[in-house]
Amino acid sequence: MSKENNIVIYNDEKFFVDDNVLVISGKSVKDIFEIRGLNNLTNLKVLDLSINCIREIKGLDMLERLEKLYLNISTAIKGEPSSFSSSISLYPIPA
């Protein structure tokens, strides 16, 4: 894999993949599609998008080897917890 395939860009900041792990935490990401180059990381196993403002999880179809997705989703609903953290383990669907 070339070095260019190990870099994504969000808000003009470069983020590097290390050992098939990408961390873009606390960067106010609202839409996964705004992360340029993410679709090239087909060998990515762990994606940490915690402490962001993502409301909808989409645009990860191309990450065929993704095993873990870390999120921290804030809510603004009265009576609900102010936030919750989760780690989602992903397993392939049998053919």
Secondary structure, 3 states (H helix, E strand, C coil): CCHHHHEEEECCEEEECECCEEECCCCCCCCHHHCECHHHCCCCCEEECCCCCCCCCCCCCCCCCCCEEEEEEECCCCCCCCEEEEEEECCCCCC
